[in-house]
Structure formats: structure tokens, C-alpha cells
Amino acid sequence: MSLLTIGHLAERAGVAPSAIRFYEAKGLVSSVRTAGNQRRYEQSSLRRIAFIRTAQRVGLSLEEIGAALATLPDGRTPTKADWQRLSRAWRPRLDEQIRRIEELRDRLDGCIGCGCLSLRTCALSNPDDEMAELGSGPVLLEARSDPRPIVS
């Protein structure tokens, strides 16, 4: 079996060695140690890192990625069938993320281009902290379960 040094793995995977150590600390990849305590990685680690990076690019957290990798038997590398199964499971979450981004885009474009710079007339303003009763965070930009209209 051919083992890769951390530097070689990092170069081939297109990530920094520190990212590999971080992934290893999170349990997403694993290494064996030489007699001199140097890390060595199986070549299959390349596919695991590609899986991690691709999942991150679509907005999944490392916790979600770790949970997905934990479903694989014996910590093996994801196969095409694994990726299809996992991506189907992630689809509703990604669809919701897309919906929220589109909603944010659609609600901001009028405000971004108006140039009014007026907190008195801006639809996103919050005079006297009126929005506090609706919860924390950007309540005007998040989906709301409260049907009451927002009036500023």
C-alpha cells in the first residue's frame, strides 16, 4: 500500500497541510504514524478530502459532513452510490438554502440600488427597536412563522 506524506496529500488535494490536520482533528480523515511519528495517509484520503471540499462548497457544515462520513462502513471512502444517497438526503436542506438566498436577494435589490441612505423610509430599518419582539437576528430577512405584517 502506498502512503502519502501530509505535504504530498495537501499538494494533490489542493489544500494546506493545516487543513488536513484540522480535518483529522475533526475525525474526517485519518492517518497512520511512522516510527518517527510522522503522519502518513492512504491514497483514498484524496477522495475523502474531495468529498469534504465539495460538500463545503455547497454550504454544508463540517458537522453535517462528519455525520455523513460516519454513515459509511468502516470509515471507508465514499463511492458514487454513497454520494448519490447522501446528496439526495441533503437536497431538501440545499433547496431551503437556495430559497432563502433568493428571498434575500429579491428583498435587498431595491434597497441596495436606491441610495436613499434614510433610516426613516427604508423598509429594512428598525426604529426604536420595534423588531425585538419578533426575535433575535435579522428578522426582516428571515422566513417568519408570525403572520403579522411588519410595519415600520
N, C-alpha and C positions, 0 to 999 in steps of 0.2 A: 504494500500500500504506500502510495506517495503522499507524504505530508508536506504542507506548506508552512513557511515561516509567516509570522504576522505581517512582515513587510511585503512579502510576495502576495499574500492573500489580499492585503489592502490595495496593492497596485492592481491586481487582477479584478478586484471587486469595485474599484473606483471610489474607495472610502479611505479615510485616515485611519492609521493604526489605533488611535484613541477611540474611534467609533467602534472598532472591533472589540476592544477591551470593554467598552460600555455595553455593547450587545451581550458580551459574555457575562458581565456582571449582572445583567438583567435575565440571564438564562436563555437567551435567544440563540446563541451559538455556543459550542463547547470546544475545548482544546485538550490535548494531552501535553504532558510536560516531559522534557528531556531530562537526562541526568543532571544537566546544568540548569534546570528549572526554566528553560525557555519554552514558550508556547509553540505548539505545532497543531495545525488544523487539517482535517481531512478535506480533500478536494470538493466534496459535497457541500462544504461550508459556503462555497461560491453561490450555489443555488439558494441556500438559506438567506444569505445576505441580499441577493437579488429579490427574493420574496419579501424580505423586510423593507427594503427600499421602495419597492413597488407599492406595497401596502401603505407605507408612509406617504407616498406621493398622492394617493387617493384620499388622504386625510384620516387614516386610522391611527389610533394611538399605539404606543408600544405595548400597553396593557392588552389591547384588543389583539394585536399581532401575537403576543406571547400566549394568549388564550387559544388562538387558532393553532399555533405551532404545538401547543400542549395536547391537541386532539390527535396528533399523528402518533402512530405506534412507535415505541422505542426511540422517540425523538428523531425520527428519520427525516430526510429532506422531502419537501412537498413535491408530489408528482403533478402531472397535468390534471388528473382526476381530482386530486386534493384541491388544487387551485380552483377548479370549476365548482366544487362543492362549497368551498369557503367563500368564493366570490358571490355565489347565489345567496348565501346566508347574509352577506354584507350588503346586498343590493338595497333592501328597504332603508337601511341606515344611510347609504350613499344617496338614494333618491331624496330622502328628507334633507340631507345636507345641501343637495343641489337646489331643492325648493327654497330653502332658507337663504341661500346665496342669491338666487334670482329675485326673491322678495326684497332683500336688502338692496340689491342693485336698482330695482324698479322704484323703491321708495326713496332712494337717495338721489337719483339722477336729476330730478327737478331742483332739489336743494343745492346740489353741487354746482350746477351751472347758473343759478340765479344771481349769485354775487350780492345778495341783499345785505348780508352781514348784520341783520337785525334780529335780535333775540325776541323782540316784541311780536314780529309777524311770522317768524319761521315755524313751520309745522313740527319741527323736532325740538323746539325749545321746551323748557320745563320751569316756568316762572314759579317762584315760591315753593319749589319742590313738590308740586302737585302730584307728581308721579310716584312719590314714596309709598302711597297707599296701594299701588299696584304691584309692588315688589322691588327687589333689587335688580341691578343690571340695566341694560338698555331696553326698557320695557316697550318703547315705541318701535323698536326694530325687531323684536322677538315675536314669535307667534303667541297669541294670547288666548287663554280659555275664557277670560272675562269678556262677555259680550258688550259691556257698557262702552259707549263711544268715548274716545279720548278727546277732550276739549281743552284747548289752551287759551 
